[in-house]
Every structure is written in C-alpha cells, then in structure tokens.
Amino acid sequence: MKALPLAVATCLLAGLAASAQEPQTQQVRVRPRPYATAEVPAAAVELPMLEGPLAIVEVRVNGQGPFRFGVDTGAAGGARISQTLVDKLGLQAVGQAMTGDPSGKSRRTIQVFEIDQLKVGDAVFGKVPAAAGDYSAVGVDGILGNGLFSEYLLTLDYPRRRVRIERGELPPADNKTILGFEAPQGIPTVHLRLGEVDAEAHVDSGNSRQEIVVPASLIPRLKLAAEPVPAGKGRTLFNEFEIQQAPLAGNLVLGSYELSNPKIDIVDLFPFVNLGHKFLERFVVTLDVKNHRIRFEPAAVAGKGA
C-alpha cells in the first residue's frame, strides 16, 4: 500500500499467489514447492539486511548480480521479478498467470518467467517461476516470497538486521511466542486481539512503511480513543483507496505480546488486518512455512540472549 508518505505492502504490490490461467500457447502451473531443486547448507545461511524500506538481501540471478530482492512474507509463491531485470537478463516468458491484491478486485494477467538459478547467499534454488512486476516504489529488483522457504526456516532478525535460512522446524505452537497460522491465500494469517475484538491478520514484511492496517468493516466493533482522521490515499498495482488513522482504545494482543493504544490505519478495501514491516521490527520473526508456525521473539528478549 502507499500512504502519505509513500507506504507499500508488497503482498499487495506483488499480488497473491499466481493462479494458473491458460494462455494461447502454454499454461503455467505453480508447483506445490515453487522451485524444482534446492541446495541449502547444513549450517544456517545468514545475510545482512540492506538499507531500504523493507527486509532486503543480495540475490544472484542466473549467475549475475548481486541484485536487491525484498523478503516478503506477504507474497505467496516463490519469487517476483521486475520487468527491468527481465529485460536485462534476457529472460523468456514461459506462460501467464492471474494476479491481484487481497481485495480480489481488478485481477490481471501477467507474464511468468522461469529463473534457472536463484542464489541467496549459499542457498541455491533452481527452476523458480517468477511473475513480472514493477517494484521501483520500494527500490528492489524483485521479491522473495514465503513459498521459496517452504522446506526451511526463514528468520527476519530485525534487531541484528540479519536474514537467516536454515533447516529444521519450530516447536509446536504455545500461543505465547510461537503461533500456528493459516494460509488461505498463501499468506501467513495469525489470530490476534484488538481491544476486545478477535481478528485475523496477515503477517506482511513487505508492507514497507505501515504498522497495523485494519479493514474498515471491523471499525464499528472496535473502541477508538479518537475519531478517525484522513491520512492520505494509497494504491496497489491494481486499486486505489482512502486511508484514515485513529488510536485504538485498548491493547493489541499477539500471543504473549501486548501493545497499548496503537495507532491503526483504516482501509475499506481489504478483508484482513495487516501487520507490516514497522510492526515486525519489534521482533525476531521466524517462519516455518511447512508446519504453519511462526515465532515472534520480542527484540528486548532477543537482545538478552545475544
């Protein structure tokens, strides 16, 4: 999403998981595992987060680069790639797919390309389908979706500004720091509470500037500390919308973590609460896609263990 100042949620910018559509010559079918091969060392692969409005790492594509790719838990599937990089690398389209933002409105047909080799540190993924898009608003050449890490643990260590990929799995959910999640649209969706209201929230590291986005349909049930005020306009690749802002009269509760009276951005286009990059910066976030578990370790706690 874009607000004033610019705010972009790449799960919205990049769209949902590309569902196959029959083009004139070939149909792209996204694999259950969105790559054909993977080579990940036994030891953890750890990379620094580059400067930028979201978690960005260096990636090599077909032996060239490095290029800047955003790590987006709010982007289903394996990867997205900018049209500029497609042209630079001379990639050929392998088919088409339908994409859109979480509103489900204004879906579009986009081209899909296959990356022979996608190298993230010492982790190498082969034959990765990647939909093309425009990611200039967040200053990246492409997006790494959560599906790329479907067999591994992905950690966004915001306090240390590191991204880690490793083998293993998280312990079972304890509903304190480790939560179970659903992924009806390929996006991790967790349970939280806003004041006295239960809600479902997308965990969206690609929402580059916003903290907490709440659908307008939820507002009549919430207690606010002040009337909502206009906070600008936003847009995805597919839709524009108005944004209002207000402080919540109560706590946001996520597992054992509580945030008192947070400001929330109110949008009438989307059906879920969205926890963006600015919210996630409070934690070391570890995503276990395979087992549908996610750990939120508050920065203060993580610092004590460092």
Buried (B, 14 or more C-beta within 10 A) or exposed (E): BBBEEBBBBBBBBBBBBBBBBEBEEEEBEBBEBBBEEBEBEEEBBBBEBBEBBBBBBBBBBEEEBEBBBBBBBBBBBBBBBBBBBBEEBEBEBBBBBBBBBBBBEEBEEBBBBBBEBBBBBBBBBBBBBBBBBEBEBBBBBBBBBBBBBBEBBBBBBBBBEBBBBBEEEBEEBEEEBBBBBEBEBBBBBBBBBBBEBEBBBBBBBBBBBBBBBBBBEBBEEBEBEEEBEEBBEBBBBBBEBBBBBBBBEBBBBBBEBEBEBBBBBBBEBBEBBBBBBBBBBBBBBBBBBBBBBBBBBBBEBBEEEE
